[in-house]
Amino acid sequence: MMKYQITKTHTPENDAPIFVKKGEKVKLGKLSTIEDGWLDWIYCYNLNNNTEGWVPIQIVENNGEYGNIITDYSAQELKVEPKEIVFGERELNGWIWCEKSDKSQKGWLPKEVLKEI
């Protein structure tokens, strides 16, 4: 587990992030492009819980208009301010799954707001 200091404020854009479970079927939307700011993401609509959002392409088995999820995933992001400390668990497509130092919350943060310490 890596330790990071927050370098700039990050506020989640979505109040109701997508979450999917292994084996669920999703309707597939557009693929991310460099113009979106991120690569290797696909916009998905969860048919089971009415959430939608960007999902890493690596966890979606693409079957045309629909896809099957191959591992549990939550798009939950963290709200952080400069100088906060977080612990990173894993990295995926330019984002790191982190836990706040007080263990109060977990979520994704873009690598660009993190400085390894």
MMTF fields as JSON, N, C-alpha, C and O atoms, coordinates in Angstrom:
{
  "mmtfVersion": "1.0.0",
  "mmtfProducer": "UNKNOWN",
  "numBonds": 467,
  "numAtoms": 468,
  "numGroups": 117,
  "numChains": 1,
  "numModels": 1,
  "chainsPerModel": [1],
  "groupsPerChain": [117],
  "chainIdList": ["A"],
  "bondAtomList": [4, 2, 8, 6, 12, 10, 16, 14, 20, 18, 24, 22, 28, 26, 32, 30, 36, 34, 40, 38, 44, 42, 48, 46, 52, 50, 56, 54, 60, 58, 64, 62, 68, 66, 72, 70, 76, 74, 80, 78, 84, 82, 88, 86, 92, 90, 96, 94, 100, 98, 104, 102, 108, 106, 112, 110, 116, 114, 120, 118, 124, 122, 128, 126, 132, 130, 136, 134, 140, 138, 144, 142, 148, 146, 152, 150, 156, 154, 160, 158, 164, 162, 168, 166, 172, 170, 176, 174, 180, 178, 184, 182, 188, 186, 192, 190, 196, 194, 200, 198, 204, 202, 208, 206, 212, 210, 216, 214, 220, 218, 224, 222, 228, 226, 232, 230, 236, 234, 240, 238, 244, 242, 248, 246, 252, 250, 256, 254, 260, 258, 264, 262, 268, 266, 272, 270, 276, 274, 280, 278, 284, 282, 288, 286, 292, 290, 296, 294, 300, 298, 304, 302, 308, 306, 312, 310, 316, 314, 320, 318, 324, 322, 328, 326, 332, 330, 336, 334, 340, 338, 344, 342, 348, 346, 352, 350, 356, 354, 360, 358, 364, 362, 368, 366, 372, 370, 376, 374, 380, 378, 384, 382, 388, 386, 392, 390, 396, 394, 400, 398, 404, 402, 408, 406, 412, 410, 416, 414, 420, 418, 424, 422, 428, 426, 432, 430, 436, 434, 440, 438, 444, 442, 448, 446, 452, 450, 456, 454, 460, 458, 464, 462],
  "bondOrderList": [1, 1, 1, 1, 1, 1, 1, 1, 1, 1, 1, 1, 1, 1, 1, 1, 1, 1, 1, 1, 1, 1, 1, 1, 1, 1, 1, 1, 1, 1, 1, 1, 1, 1, 1, 1, 1, 1, 1, 1, 1, 1, 1, 1, 1, 1, 1, 1, 1, 1, 1, 1, 1, 1, 1, 1, 1, 1, 1, 1, 1, 1, 1, 1, 1, 1, 1, 1, 1, 1, 1, 1, 1, 1, 1, 1, 1, 1, 1, 1, 1, 1, 1, 1, 1, 1, 1, 1, 1, 1, 1, 1, 1, 1, 1, 1, 1, 1, 1, 1, 1, 1, 1, 1, 1, 1, 1, 1, 1, 1, 1, 1, 1, 1, 1, 1],
  "groupList": [{"groupName": "MET", "atomNameList": ["N", "CA", "C", "O"], "elementList": ["N", "C", "C", "O"], "formalChargeList": [0, 0, 0, 0], "bondAtomList": [1, 0, 2, 1, 3, 2], "bondOrderList": [1, 1, 2], "singleLetterCode": "M", "chemCompType": "L-PEPTIDE LINKING"}, {"groupName": "LYS", "atomNameList": ["N", "CA", "C", "O"], "elementList": ["N", "C", "C", "O"], "formalChargeList": [0, 0, 0, 0], "bondAtomList": [1, 0, 2, 1, 3, 2], "bondOrderList": [1, 1, 2], "singleLetterCode": "K", "chemCompType": "L-PEPTIDE LINKING"}, {"groupName": "TYR", "atomNameList": ["N", "CA", "C", "O"], "elementList": ["N", "C", "C", "O"], "formalChargeList": [0, 0, 0, 0], "bondAtomList": [1, 0, 2, 1, 3, 2], "bondOrderList": [1, 1, 2], "singleLetterCode": "Y", "chemCompType": "L-PEPTIDE LINKING"}, {"groupName": "GLN", "atomNameList": ["N", "CA", "C", "O"], "elementList": ["N", "C", "C", "O"], "formalChargeList": [0, 0, 0, 0], "bondAtomList": [1, 0, 2, 1, 3, 2], "bondOrderList": [1, 1, 2], "singleLetterCode": "Q", "chemCompType": "L-PEPTIDE LINKING"}, {"groupName": "ILE", "atomNameList": ["N", "CA", "C", "O"], "elementList": ["N", "C", "C", "O"], "formalChargeList": [0, 0, 0, 0], "bondAtomList": [1, 0, 2, 1, 3, 2], "bondOrderList": [1, 1, 2], "singleLetterCode": "I", "chemCompType": "L-PEPTIDE LINKING"}, {"groupName": "THR", "atomNameList": ["N", "CA", "C", "O"], "elementList": ["N", "C", "C", "O"], "formalChargeList": [0, 0, 0, 0], "bondAtomList": [1, 0, 2, 1, 3, 2], "bondOrderList": [1, 1, 2], "singleLetterCode": "T", "chemCompType": "L-PEPTIDE LINKING"}, {"groupName": "HIS", "atomNameList": ["N", "CA", "C", "O"], "elementList": ["N", "C", "C", "O"], "formalChargeList": [0, 0, 0, 0], "bondAtomList": [1, 0, 2, 1, 3, 2], "bondOrderList": [1, 1, 2], "singleLetterCode": "H", "chemCompType": "L-PEPTIDE LINKING"}, {"groupName": "PRO", "atomNameList": ["N", "CA", "C", "O"], "elementList": ["N", "C", "C", "O"], "formalChargeList": [0, 0, 0, 0], "bondAtomList": [1, 0, 2, 1, 3, 2], "bondOrderList": [1, 1, 2], "singleLetterCode": "P", "chemCompType": "L-PEPTIDE LINKING"}, {"groupName": "GLU", "atomNameList": ["N", "CA", "C", "O"], "elementList": ["N", "C", "C", "O"], "formalChargeList": [0, 0, 0, 0], "bondAtomList": [1, 0, 2, 1, 3, 2], "bondOrderList": [1, 1, 2], "singleLetterCode": "E", "chemCompType": "L-PEPTIDE LINKING"}, {"groupName": "ASN", "atomNameList": ["N", "CA", "C", "O"], "elementList": ["N", "C", "C", "O"], "formalChargeList": [0, 0, 0, 0], "bondAtomList": [1, 0, 2, 1, 3, 2], "bondOrderList": [1, 1, 2], "singleLetterCode": "N", "chemCompType": "L-PEPTIDE LINKING"}, {"groupName": "ASP", "atomNameList": ["N", "CA", "C", "O"], "elementList": ["N", "C", "C", "O"], "formalChargeList": [0, 0, 0, 0], "bondAtomList": [1, 0, 2, 1, 3, 2], "bondOrderList": [1, 1, 2], "singleLetterCode": "D", "chemCompType": "L-PEPTIDE LINKING"}, {"groupName": "ALA", "atomNameList": ["N", "CA", "C", "O"], "elementList": ["N", "C", "C", "O"], "formalChargeList": [0, 0, 0, 0], "bondAtomList": [1, 0, 2, 1, 3, 2], "bondOrderList": [1, 1, 2], "singleLetterCode": "A", "chemCompType": "L-PEPTIDE LINKING"}, {"groupName": "PHE", "atomNameList": ["N", "CA", "C", "O"], "elementList": ["N", "C", "C", "O"], "formalChargeList": [0, 0, 0, 0], "bondAtomList": [1, 0, 2, 1, 3, 2], "bondOrderList": [1, 1, 2], "singleLetterCode": "F", "chemCompType": "L-PEPTIDE LINKING"}, {"groupName": "VAL", "atomNameList": ["N", "CA", "C", "O"], "elementList": ["N", "C", "C", "O"], "formalChargeList": [0, 0, 0, 0], "bondAtomList": [1, 0, 2, 1, 3, 2], "bondOrderList": [1, 1, 2], "singleLetterCode": "V", "chemCompType": "L-PEPTIDE LINKING"}, {"groupName": "GLY", "atomNameList": ["N", "CA", "C", "O"], "elementList": ["N", "C", "C", "O"], "formalChargeList": [0, 0, 0, 0], "bondAtomList": [1, 0, 2, 1, 3, 2], "bondOrderList": [1, 1, 2], "singleLetterCode": "G", "chemCompType": "PEPTIDE LINKING"}, {"groupName": "LEU", "atomNameList": ["N", "CA", "C", "O"], "elementList": ["N", "C", "C", "O"], "formalChargeList": [0, 0, 0, 0], "bondAtomList": [1, 0, 2, 1, 3, 2], "bondOrderList": [1, 1, 2], "singleLetterCode": "L", "chemCompType": "L-PEPTIDE LINKING"}, {"groupName": "SER", "atomNameList": ["N", "CA", "C", "O"], "elementList": ["N", "C", "C", "O"], "formalChargeList": [0, 0, 0, 0], "bondAtomList": [1, 0, 2, 1, 3, 2], "bondOrderList": [1, 1, 2], "singleLetterCode": "S", "chemCompType": "L-PEPTIDE LINKING"}, {"groupName": "TRP", "atomNameList": ["N", "CA", "C", "O"], "elementList": ["N", "C", "C", "O"], "formalChargeList": [0, 0, 0, 0], "bondAtomList": [1, 0, 2, 1, 3, 2], "bondOrderList": [1, 1, 2], "singleLetterCode": "W", "chemCompType": "L-PEPTIDE LINKING"}, {"groupName": "CYS", "atomNameList": ["N", "CA", "C", "O"], "elementList": ["N", "C", "C", "O"], "formalChargeList": [0, 0, 0, 0], "bondAtomList": [1, 0, 2, 1, 3, 2], "bondOrderList": [1, 1, 2], "singleLetterCode": "C", "chemCompType": "L-PEPTIDE LINKING"}, {"groupName": "ARG", "atomNameList": ["N", "CA", "C", "O"], "elementList": ["N", "C", "C", "O"], "formalChargeList": [0, 0, 0, 0], "bondAtomList": [1, 0, 2, 1, 3, 2], "bondOrderList": [1, 1, 2], "singleLetterCode": "R", "chemCompType": "L-PEPTIDE LINKING"}],
  "groupTypeList": [0, 0, 1, 2, 3, 4, 5, 1, 5, 6, 5, 7, 8, 9, 10, 11, 7, 4, 12, 13, 1, 1, 14, 8, 1, 13, 1, 15, 14, 1, 15, 16, 5, 4, 8, 10, 14, 17, 15, 10, 17, 4, 2, 18, 2, 9, 15, 9, 9, 9, 5, 8, 14, 17, 13, 7, 4, 3, 4, 13, 8, 9, 9, 14, 8, 2, 14, 9, 4, 4, 5, 10, 2, 16, 11, 3, 8, 15, 1, 13, 8, 7, 1, 8, 4, 13, 12, 14, 8, 19, 8, 15, 9, 14, 17, 4, 17, 18, 8, 1, 16, 10, 1, 16, 3, 1, 14, 17, 15, 7, 1, 8, 13, 15, 1, 8, 4],
  "groupIdList": [1, 2, 3, 4, 5, 6, 7, 8, 9, 10, 11, 12, 13, 14, 15, 16, 17, 18, 19, 20, 21, 22, 23, 24, 25, 26, 27, 28, 29, 30, 31, 32, 33, 34, 35, 36, 37, 38, 39, 40, 41, 42, 43, 44, 45, 46, 47, 48, 49, 50, 51, 52, 53, 54, 55, 56, 57, 58, 59, 60, 61, 62, 63, 64, 65, 66, 67, 68, 69, 70, 71, 72, 73, 74, 75, 76, 77, 78, 79, 80, 81, 82, 83, 84, 85, 86, 87, 88, 89, 90, 91, 92, 93, 94, 95, 96, 97, 98, 99, 100, 101, 102, 103, 104, 105, 106, 107, 108, 109, 110, 111, 112, 113, 114, 115, 116, 117],
  "secStructList": [7, 3, 3, 3, 3, 3, 7, 1, 7, 5, 7, 7, 1, 7, 1, 1, 7, 7, 3, 3, 7, 6, 6, 7, 3, 3, 3, 3, 3, 3, 3, 7, 7, 4, 4, 4, 6, 7, 1, 1, 3, 3, 3, 3, 3, 3, 6, 6, 6, 7, 7, 3, 3, 3, 3, 3, 4, 4, 4, 3, 3, 3, 3, 6, 6, 3, 3, 3, 3, 7, 1, 7, 3, 3, 7, 7, 5, 7, 7, 5, 7, 6, 6, 7, 3, 3, 3, 3, 3, 3, 3, 3, 6, 6, 3, 3, 3, 3, 3, 3, 6, 6, 1, 1, 7, 3, 3, 3, 3, 3, 4, 4, 4, 3, 3, 3, 7],
  "xCoordList": [0.851, 0.0, 0.897, 1.834, 0.6, 1.395, 0.732, -0.492, 1.563, 1.073, 1.201, 2.24, 0.136, 0.114, -0.367, -1.144, 0.128, -0.402, -1.191, -0.782, -2.311, -3.146, -2.514, -2.136, -2.402, -1.777, -2.782, -2.47, -4.0, -5.046, -6.415, -6.576, -7.39, -8.752, -9.314, -9.143, -9.988, -10.732, -12.136, -12.314, -13.122, -14.528, -15.172, -15.079, -15.823, -16.488, -17.506, -18.217, -17.56, -18.501, -19.888, -20.876, -19.971, -21.233, -21.666, -20.928, -22.849, -23.374, -23.916, -24.109, -24.158, -24.68, -23.831, -24.266, -22.608, -21.701, -22.19, -22.909, -21.789, -22.15, -21.439, -20.29, -22.141, -21.52, -22.099, -23.295, -21.222, -21.602, -20.977, -19.944, -21.623, -21.125, -20.782, -21.354, -19.842, -19.434, -20.667, -21.523, -20.743, -21.835, -23.003, -23.864, -23.048, -24.144, -23.994, -22.888, -25.133, -25.18, -25.386, -26.217, -24.624, -24.742, -24.954, -24.512, -25.635, -25.755, -24.527, -24.171, -23.889, -22.651, -22.912, -23.751, -22.176, -22.226, -20.914, -20.31, -20.482, -19.288, -18.001, -17.954, -16.969, -15.615, -14.992, -15.243, -14.181, -13.494, -12.426, -11.901, -12.125, -11.072, -10.116, -10.379, -9.031, -8.066, -8.718, -8.325, -9.707, -10.418, -11.222, -11.448, -11.656, -12.37, -11.414, -11.84, -10.121, -9.122, -8.639, -7.672, -9.301, -8.934, -9.105, -9.992, -8.26, -8.383, -8.77, -8.582, -9.307, -9.637, -10.794, -10.785, -11.794, -13.024, -14.193, -14.109, -15.276, -16.486, -17.674, -17.775, -18.567, -19.74, -20.753, -21.106, -21.224, -22.131, -23.393, -23.388, -24.468, -25.755, -26.072, -26.283, -26.105, -26.387, -27.885, -28.699, -28.239, -29.636, -30.297, -31.523, -29.509, -30.049, -30.345, -31.263, -29.584, -29.786, -29.877, -29.804, -30.033, -30.235, -29.108, -29.334, -27.901, -26.761, -26.082, -26.248, -25.324, -24.591, -23.312, -23.195, -22.347, -21.083, -19.957, -20.169, -18.759, -17.569, -17.057, -16.95, -16.743, -16.24, -14.956, -14.895, -13.93, -12.706, -13.008, -13.676, -12.517, -12.805, -12.294, -12.816, -11.275, -10.689, -11.654, -11.451, -12.698, -13.607, -14.921, -15.852, -14.996, -16.225, -15.946, -15.073, -16.702, -16.652, -17.65, -18.861, -17.144, -17.97, -18.673, -18.045, -20.01, -20.821, -21.66, -22.818, -21.084, -21.825, -22.506, -21.84, -23.835, -24.595, -24.576, -24.793, -24.311, -24.298, -22.955, -22.177, -22.698, -21.474, -21.744, -22.735, -20.847, -20.913, -19.748, -18.621, -20.029, -19.016, -18.254, -18.866, -16.926, -16.13, -15.588, -15.018, -15.758, -15.368, -16.163, -16.572, -16.379, -17.089, -16.348, -15.118, -17.122, -16.523, -17.455, -18.67, -16.873, -17.592, -16.83, -15.602, -17.554, -16.935, -16.896, -16.703, -17.078, -17.058, -15.728, -14.659, -15.799, -14.607, -14.551, -15.56, -13.357, -13.178, -13.176, -12.695, -13.713, -13.585, -12.409, -12.41, -11.4, -10.188, -9.717, -10.056, -8.928, -8.335, -6.82, -6.315, -6.088, -4.623, -4.135, -4.718, -3.053, -2.341, -2.961, -2.355, -4.164, -4.708, -3.808, -3.1, -3.849, -3.075, -4.043, -5.061, -3.706, -4.488, -3.537, -2.343, -4.085, -3.314, -3.895, -5.086, -3.05, -3.483, -3.332, -2.296, -4.38, -4.38, -4.096, -3.366, -4.68, -4.453, -4.692, -5.431, -4.043, -4.138, -4.81, -4.602, -5.629, -6.309, -6.59, -7.336, -6.003, -6.284, -6.144, -6.997, -5.074, -4.808, -5.473, -5.37, -6.15, -6.817, -6.295, -5.864, -6.337, -5.885, -7.007, -7.587, -7.3, -8.289, -7.609, -6.599, -8.165, -7.521, -8.441, -9.664, -7.8, -8.516, -7.968, -6.753, -8.862, -8.423, -7.651, -7.901, -6.715, -5.847, -6.619, -6.159, -7.793, -8.605, -9.521, -10.337, -9.372, -10.134, -11.634, -12.422, -12.038, -13.461, -14.095, -15.302, -13.297, -13.858, -12.848, -11.637, -13.387, -12.583, -13.179, -14.386, -12.326, -12.801, -11.633, -10.467, -11.972, -10.977, -10.508, -11.279, -9.233, -8.658, -7.784, -7.083, -7.819, -6.916, -5.482, -5.209, -4.567, -3.156, -2.626, -1.714, -3.191, -2.681, -2.87, -2.263, -3.691, -3.867, -3.068, -3.174, -2.274, -1.535, -0.033, 0.507, 0.632, 2.094, 2.541, 2.175, 3.336, 3.783, 4.699, 5.587, 4.474, 5.336, 5.853, 6.597],
  "yCoordList": [-1.175, 0.0, 1.239, 1.338, 2.175, 3.395, 4.542, 4.614, 5.426, 6.591, 7.822, 8.038, 8.632, 9.806, 11.034, 10.938, 12.192, 13.466, 14.085, 14.014, 14.686, 15.333, 16.671, 17.454, 16.927, 18.163, 19.213, 20.404, 18.782, 19.741, 19.131, 17.911, 20.001, 19.576, 18.685, 18.946, 17.629, 16.786, 16.597, 16.183, 16.902, 16.732, 15.793, 16.03, 14.736, 13.812, 14.545, 15.435, 14.151, 14.769, 14.146, 14.783, 12.916, 12.187, 11.84, 11.18, 12.28, 11.976, 10.553, 10.049, 9.914, 8.542, 7.699, 7.36, 7.362, 6.632, 5.227, 4.611, 4.738, 3.379, 2.372, 2.57, 1.3, 0.151, -1.095, -1.178, -2.054, -3.281, -4.472, -4.358, -5.591, -6.815, -7.832, -7.828, -8.689, -9.75, -10.504, -10.901, -10.696, -11.435, -10.573, -11.05, -9.302, -8.438, -8.058, -7.991, -7.811, -7.378, -5.864, -5.334, -5.173, -3.722, -3.374, -4.095, -2.264, -1.733, -0.849, -0.044, -1.005, -0.288, 1.012, 1.077, 2.045, 3.332, 3.585, 2.671, 4.84, 5.206, 4.86, 4.787, 4.653, 4.466, 5.824, 6.778, 5.919, 7.182, 7.422, 6.485, 8.692, 9.086, 10.014, 10.421, 10.342, 11.259, 12.624, 13.333, 12.986, 14.25, 14.243, 15.295, 13.056, 12.936, 13.09, 13.337, 12.939, 13.042, 11.709, 11.66, 10.613, 9.287, 8.274, 8.405, 7.283, 6.186, 4.909, 4.793, 3.964, 2.63, 2.611, 1.841, 3.465, 3.477, 3.355, 3.806, 2.746, 2.632, 3.063, 2.7, 3.843, 4.317, 3.183, 2.62, 2.842, 1.716, 2.138, 3.062, 1.432, 1.607, 0.298, -0.729, 0.334, -0.876, -1.161, -0.336, -2.319, -2.683, -3.129, -3.224, -3.404, -3.904, -2.811, -2.963, -1.698, -0.695, 0.737, 1.689, 0.895, 2.209, 3.203, 4.411, 2.726, 3.63, 3.602, 2.657, 4.642, 4.702, 5.472, 6.268, 5.226, 5.947, 5.19, 4.179, 5.717, 5.158, 3.95, 3.974, 2.894, 1.644, 1.295, 1.478, 0.798, 0.385, -0.714, -1.7, -0.53, -1.488, -2.891, -3.882, -2.975, -4.267, -5.175, -6.389, -4.622, -5.471, -5.749, -6.304, -5.366, -5.564, -6.527, -6.289, -7.609, -8.543, -8.024, -8.151, -7.444, -6.766, -7.773, -8.626, -7.643, -8.511, -7.674, -8.001, -6.599, -5.736, -4.604, -3.733, -4.613, -3.551, -3.699, -2.737, -4.926, -5.224, -5.818, -6.247, -5.837, -6.431, -7.126, -6.849, -8.031, -8.719, -8.249, -8.116, -8.0, -7.534, -8.739, -9.721, -8.671, -9.822, -9.692, -10.647, -8.522, -8.359, -7.201, -6.285, -7.243, -6.15, -4.833, -4.8, -3.735, -2.42, -1.327, -1.391, -0.334, 0.863, 2.072, 2.122, 3.04, 4.259, 5.361, 6.533, 4.988, 5.95, 6.714, 6.104, 8.04, 8.875, 9.507, 9.602, 9.938, 10.623, 12.13, 12.629, 12.846, 14.305, 14.575, 14.167, 15.27, 15.528, 16.964, 17.631, 17.414, 18.754, 18.622, 17.612, 19.637, 19.595, 19.301, 19.74, 18.549, 18.15, 16.957, 16.419, 16.534, 15.314, 14.139, 14.181, 13.093, 11.874, 10.737, 10.562, 9.971, 8.794, 7.636, 7.83, 6.442, 5.243, 4.597, 4.289, 4.393, 3.819, 2.318, 1.778, 1.645, 0.185, -0.383, -1.365, 0.243, -0.266, 0.844, 1.798, 0.684, 1.689, 1.079, -0.09, 1.899, 1.434, 2.624, 3.53, 2.623, 3.627, 5.07, 5.909, 5.36, 6.725, 7.126, 8.28, 6.199, 6.441, 5.45, 4.35, 5.851, 4.979, 4.846, 5.841, 3.596, 3.333, 3.629, 3.012, 4.573, 5.06, 4.966, 4.884, 4.981, 5.063, 6.255, 6.44, 7.07, 8.214, 7.713, 6.613, 8.526, 8.092, 7.776, 6.972, 8.395, 8.09, 6.881, 6.54, 6.238, 5.042, 5.285, 4.341, 6.551, 6.891, 6.641, 6.411, 6.682, 6.54, 5.919, 6.038, 5.242, 4.703, 5.193, 5.416, 5.361, 5.755, 6.024, 5.945, 6.34, 6.591, 8.043, 8.959, 8.231, 9.56, 9.536, 8.554, 10.622, 10.672, 10.84, 11.57, 10.159, 10.215, 11.643, 11.937, 12.531, 13.897, 14.713, 15.776, 14.253, 14.995, 14.353, 14.779, 13.338, 12.584, 12.765, 12.814, 12.863, 12.899, 11.818, 11.842, 10.869, 9.783, 10.314, 11.128, 9.847, 10.257, 9.036, 9.173],
  "zCoordList": [0.0, 0.0, 0.0, 0.792, -0.892, -1.02, -0.253, -0.146, 0.271, 1.009, 0.116, -0.507, 0.056, -0.804, -0.03, 0.921, -0.478, -0.004, -1.151, -2.31, -0.82, -1.829, -2.203, -1.331, -3.512, -3.987, -4.419, -4.428, -4.782, -5.127, -4.864, -4.828, -4.681, -4.366, -5.463, -6.654, -5.031, -5.975, -5.42, -4.274, -6.239, -5.878, -6.889, -8.093, -6.423, -7.351, -8.219, -7.753, -9.49, -10.426, -10.34, -10.704, -9.865, -9.887, -8.465, -7.734, -8.074, -6.742, -6.629, -5.523, -7.754, -7.772, -8.72, -9.82, -8.282, -9.18, -9.493, -8.707, -10.649, -11.043, -10.142, -9.747, -9.831, -9.192, -9.848, -10.129, -10.081, -10.775, -10.059, -9.4, -10.208, -9.588, -10.678, -11.768, -10.347, -11.26, -11.75, -10.959, -13.075, -13.682, -14.143, -14.882, -13.718, -14.146, -15.61, -16.145, -16.244, -17.637, -17.659, -16.921, -18.509, -18.653, -20.113, -21.007, -20.344, -21.704, -21.921, -21.06, -23.07, -23.354, -24.097, -24.996, -23.704, -24.367, -25.087, -25.648, -25.065, -25.828, -25.098, -23.87, -25.884, -25.362, -25.098, -25.835, -24.049, -23.776, -24.844, -25.446, -25.059, -25.989, -25.263, -24.131, -25.893, -25.3, -25.041, -24.115, -25.852, -25.653, -24.355, -23.758, -23.916, -22.641, -21.456, -20.328, -21.731, -20.677, -20.149, -19.388, -20.542, -20.053, -21.177, -22.02, -21.177, -22.143, -21.405, -20.194, -22.147, -21.642, -20.651, -19.69, -20.888, -20.105, -21.075, -22.217, -20.619, -21.431, -20.567, -19.395, -21.174, -20.444, -20.394, -21.43, -19.189, -19.007, -18.267, -17.454, -18.576, -17.916, -17.203, -17.849, -15.874, -15.11, -15.172, -14.758, -15.684, -15.866, -14.563, -14.499, -13.526, -12.256, -11.241, -10.434, -11.257, -10.21, -10.741, -9.964, -12.039, -12.666, -12.433, -12.509, -12.15, -12.101, -13.466, -14.238, -13.746, -15.003, -14.789, -13.858, -15.667, -15.572, -16.262, -16.931, -16.073, -16.72, -15.943, -14.717, -16.692, -16.133, -16.879, -18.095, -16.191, -16.887, -17.9, -17.588, -19.091, -20.162, -19.83, -20.342, -18.974, -18.62, -17.869, -17.847, -17.255, -16.472, -17.207, -16.623, -18.485, -19.259, -20.411, -21.245, -20.434, -21.555, -22.587, -22.404, -23.66, -24.658, -25.559, -26.186, -25.602, -26.47, -27.426, -27.684, -27.953, -28.868, -28.124, -27.566, -28.114, -27.447, -25.917, -25.181, -25.464, -24.027, -23.637, -24.49, -22.351, -21.847, -20.527, -19.852, -20.169, -18.887, -18.025, -18.504, -16.757, -15.821, -15.278, -14.858, -15.282, -14.859, -13.431, -12.903, -12.798, -11.393, -10.785, -11.499, -9.49, -8.816, -9.037, -9.075, -9.185, -9.399, -8.889, -9.077, -8.248, -7.835, -8.367, -8.284, -8.909, -9.416, -8.342, -8.665, -7.083, -5.979, -5.979, -6.001, -5.953, -5.858, -4.477, -3.778, -4.096, -2.821, -3.022, -4.039, -2.053, -1.999, -1.078, 0.084, -1.607, -0.823, -1.012, -1.989, -0.05, -0.047, 0.046, 0.536, -0.422, -0.335, 1.08, 2.072, 1.132, 2.348, 3.072, 3.999, 2.663, 3.258, 2.881, 1.875, 3.704, 3.452, 3.134, 3.804, 2.103, 1.728, 1.463, 1.238, 1.492, 1.195, -0.056, -0.107, -1.064, -2.329, -2.347, -1.959, -2.802, -2.842, -4.227, -4.361, -5.273, -6.63, -7.647, -7.405, -8.782, -9.85, -11.062, -11.389, -11.729, -12.931, -13.836, -13.464, -15.009, -16.048, -15.557, -15.847, -14.819, -14.374, -13.069, -12.654, -12.419, -11.143, -10.114, -10.461, -8.835, -7.755, -6.717, -6.281, -6.331, -5.286, -3.954, -3.616, -3.203, -1.993, -0.785, -0.901, 0.383, 1.647, 2.409, 2.489, 2.972, 3.766, 4.985, 5.478, 5.464, 6.563, 7.837, 8.648, 8.031, 9.213, 8.989, 9.846, 7.821, 7.438, 7.324, 7.388, 7.154, 7.103, 5.738, 5.653, 4.669, 3.323, 2.379, 2.562, 1.347, 0.256, -1.052, -1.149, -2.058, -3.371, -4.308, -3.921, -5.536, -6.576, -6.559, -6.27, -6.873, -7.065, -8.31, -8.557, -9.107, -10.259, -9.793, -8.84, -10.47, -10.093, -10.036, -9.263, -10.849, -10.934, -9.659, -9.529, -8.714, -7.448, -6.313, -5.163, -6.628, -5.607, -5.739, -6.844, -4.594, -4.551, -3.573, -2.398, -4.07, -3.211, -2.11, -2.367, -0.887, 0.227, 0.967, 1.938]
}
